[in-house]
């Protein structure tokens, strides 16, 4: 059965690691092991049963492409969430700077300088979102 696991690992070597990938791999391994057990009950040797089960399983490219599409959708959604979070976080941080500046030192306007620094955060998230989009 080690050979089945090695074959499934080869099929999924280019798919990014995720819980879903591991779940699909485990399902395929269990399915192939059940198929091998059935073929061995029919009288085939263990090696022949493994070889036949792997060859009858078919093409896994469709499964892998589905996992890749889901991963791409997750990246897009995550990039959008990160952009929104960075915008709201920047607004809150800049508001804190403005309040602190106006409350403690109203004669010196210094909040502008850290504002430029904080604005790089949503700007970088925006360009990341554009790249993923």
C-alpha positions in Angstrom: 0.0 0.0 0.0 3.0 2.2 0.3 3.2 2.3 -3.5 -0.4 3.7 -3.7 0.6 6.5 -1.3 3.7 7.3 -3.3 1.7 7.4 -6.5 -0.9 9.7 -5.0 1.9 11.9 -3.6 3.4 12.1 -7.1 0.1 13.2 -8.6 -0.4 16.0 -6.0 3.2 17.2 -5.8 2.5 20.4 -7.6 -0.7 21.3 -5.8 -0.2 23.8 -2.9 -0.5 22.3 0.5 -3.9 22.7 2.1 -6.4 20.9 4.3 -8.5 20.3 1.2 -5.6 18.7 -0.7 -4.8 16.4 2.2 -8.5 15.4 2.5 -8.7 14.6 -1.3 -5.5 12.7 -1.2 -6.7 10.6 1.7 -10.0 9.9 0.0 -8.2 8.7 -3.2 -5.8 6.5 -1.1 -8.7 4.9 0.7 -10.6 4.4 -2.6 -7.5 2.8 -4.2 -6.9 0.6 -1.2 -10.5 -0.6 -1.3 -10.1 -1.3 -5.0 -6.9 -3.3 -4.4 -8.7 -5.4 -1.7 -11.5 -6.1 -4.1 -9.1 -7.1 -6.9 -7.1 -9.3 -4.5 -10.4 -11.0 -3.5 -10.9 -11.8 -7.2 -7.6 -13.6 -7.3 -5.0 -11.1 -8.4 -1.7 -10.8 -6.7 -1.0 -7.7 -4.6 1.3 -6.1 -7.1 -1.1 -6.8 -10.0 -4.0 -5.5 -8.0 -2.2 -2.3 -7.1 -1.1 -1.7 -10.7 -4.6 -2.3 -12.0 -6.3 -0.1 -9.4 -3.9 2.8 -10.2 -4.4 2.4 -14.0 -8.2 2.1 -13.7 -8.4 5.2 -11.4 -7.9 7.3 -14.5 -6.7 10.9 -14.9 -6.4 13.0 -11.8 -5.8 16.3 -13.8 -9.5 17.2 -13.4 -9.3 16.8 -9.6 -6.1 18.8 -9.5 -7.4 21.6 -11.7 -10.5 21.9 -9.4 -8.3 22.2 -6.4 -6.2 24.9 -8.1 -9.3 26.9 -9.1 -10.6 26.8 -5.5 -7.1 27.9 -4.3 -7.2 30.8 -6.8 -10.7 31.9 -5.7 -9.5 31.8 -2.1 -6.5 34.0 -2.9 -8.8 36.5 -4.6 -11.2 36.6 -1.6 -8.3 36.9 0.8 -6.7 39.7 -1.1 -10.0 41.6 -1.1 -10.4 41.1 2.7 -6.8 42.2 3.3 -7.4 45.4 1.3 -10.6 46.2 3.3 -8.8 45.5 6.5 -5.8 47.7 5.6 -8.1 50.6 4.6 -10.1 50.5 7.9 -6.9 49.9 9.9 -5.2 52.9 8.3 -8.3 55.1 8.9 -8.2 54.2 12.6 -4.4 54.7 12.9 -4.5 58.0 11.1 -7.5 59.1 13.3 -5.4 58.2 16.4 -2.5 60.4 15.1 -4.8 63.3 14.3 -6.5 63.1 17.7 -3.2 62.8 19.5 -1.7 65.7 17.5 -4.6 68.1 18.0 -5.1 67.2 21.7 -1.5 67.2 22.9 0.3 69.6 20.5 -2.3 71.7 18.6 0.3 74.3 17.6 2.5 71.8 15.7 1.0 69.8 13.0 3.0 66.6 12.9 0.4 63.9 12.1 1.0 64.3 8.4 4.3 62.6 8.5 3.2 59.3 10.0 0.1 59.5 7.8 2.2 59.0 4.7 3.9 56.0 6.3 0.6 54.4 7.2 -0.9 55.0 3.7 1.7 52.6 2.3 -0.2 49.7 3.9 -3.4 50.0 1.9 -1.5 51.0 -1.2 0.5 47.8 -1.1 -2.6 45.8 -0.5 -4.3 47.5 -3.4 -1.5 46.5 -5.8 -1.5 43.0 -4.4 -5.2 42.8 -5.0 -4.8 44.0 -8.6 -2.1 41.4 -9.2 -4.2 38.5 -7.8 -7.4 39.8 -9.6 
